């Protein structure tokens, strides 16, 4: 809430509902009833700063256009150090409760108390209602590892301003400048800006990792001002699922399993928990807790939003379990992929009937080695007695599927419904985007999913079908100048070692050449069309003049009169041959 106030009515205090048995003092100032709790500084995080706000008082001197800002909270603070922010940038001075500022349309201010910077006041405009501001829907978000999460965000600026630049940043240490996410390769393909150039600045994360836990901030520029990065953003915490086992009583041989996270999930509405026993999905329960009987061979795990926890033993450490190295794998068409897992069972028992499969129907599975679609392309191998690796060669896009491992030990078989490793087979394409240097284009060799084993990938670029051998062409991108004759051509990319894998060709500069040629031809055609009527008129006039002269010559010269005969001979001047005809003598004599 933003309000204009004078010294008389600018006092603010909190709702009386925050007593909690603490000592209160009631005061009456200017007709306002105030309740101010005496809290220690630590309590203020939840009772004071969330209620703080900036109040503006116009200065009486009309010659100087400035206002006085006051940082108000719902409790009295002793020796508090205040922090002020202007357009998202922390000010070195002042550190007092009040701050006088020059009136400016783009300026916005917020305040907080030292050591409690995350609990800042709402931003207020010094003048008008459309100054610079960024508002995050959540100060903190808790999300599951491997899931997708949005960081909702809104921003504002002057109505006529044009946003020239906008980016999300990750904050390291508080005193350090944040880092642009687009410059960090570990975020490539996993973050997407869902916002626009008006008011929405939402960021989406996919395939969350625990290393993504950090503070994220939005920053933007217009032609007149800039929102800075020291203003608090959204803290993201990424957690995995864990099954905690609580022992039963001495007389009750049951244990309680709890599907837990390290933080409370932000989006916790309509959560459905799924439980697995020895790899087989249970129809019940769907709640966060599950009571089970103690048994040495039994193992359990839980899943939420299609994300699963690690397997735990109800008793001991040697129950049945299968753990996959990757939940998902992305590989190139035509390449070779390894899908591996480790497994365990009771000691003194052997594993039998080891099988990899990707098709099952009502519990009936089909061994990949016996599947004709994979004939000669699959192999199983082991390095120890507790691991197995599936190797698939000459990958096809139809190989995209979920792959699972199954074994039997002591007549107990690992279930088929426990999630395995999802394989996605992708081809490669060339994507063209404007480069940072004006006029140039950035070509990137992309895939539909981030390659799992990308550390040893060496890219190959081709121009007009010829392999480019320069060192700069061994990366996943090229920066080219479309106006340069040297860079013009058709480009495609591939991966070293996969000779049969090539992207479709991407043209650079050829379009402008074709356009220039078409424009030139069009100009010539237009000129010819304009000149053609005049040329035809000239030809017709010249032809008519020649024809008239010839006809006159023919009439005067071609007739030979024979007085003794009614038949006359005329000479055709074009063919120089005589034509015979019967003519009217009266007509002939009338021609001069």
Protein Blocks (a to p, Z undefined) as FASTA:
>chain_A
ZZdddfklmcccddfklnnopacddddeehiacddddddfklmmmmmmmmgccdddddfb
lkbccdddddddfbdcehiacdddeehiacfbdcbfbdcddddfklccddddehilmlcc
ddddfehjkbccdddfbfbdcddehiacdddddddddfkbccfbdcddddfdfkbccddf
klpmklgokaccfbdfklpccdcdehiafklgccdddddddfkbccdfkbccdddddddd
ddddddddfklccdddddddfbdcfblghiacdddeehiacfbdcbfbdcddddfkbccd
ddeehiacddddfbhjlbccdddfbfbdcddehiacdddddddddehiacehiacdfbde
ehiacdfklpmklgoiaccddfbfkbccdddehiafklgccddddddeehiacdfkbccd
ddddddddddddddfbghiacdddddfbdcfblmlpccdddeehiacfbfklmccbdcdd
fkbmklgccdddddehiambccddddehjlmmmmmmmmmmmmmmmmmmmmmmmmmmmmmm
mmmmmmmmmmmmmmmmmpccdfkbcbdcdddfklopacdddddfklmmmpZZ
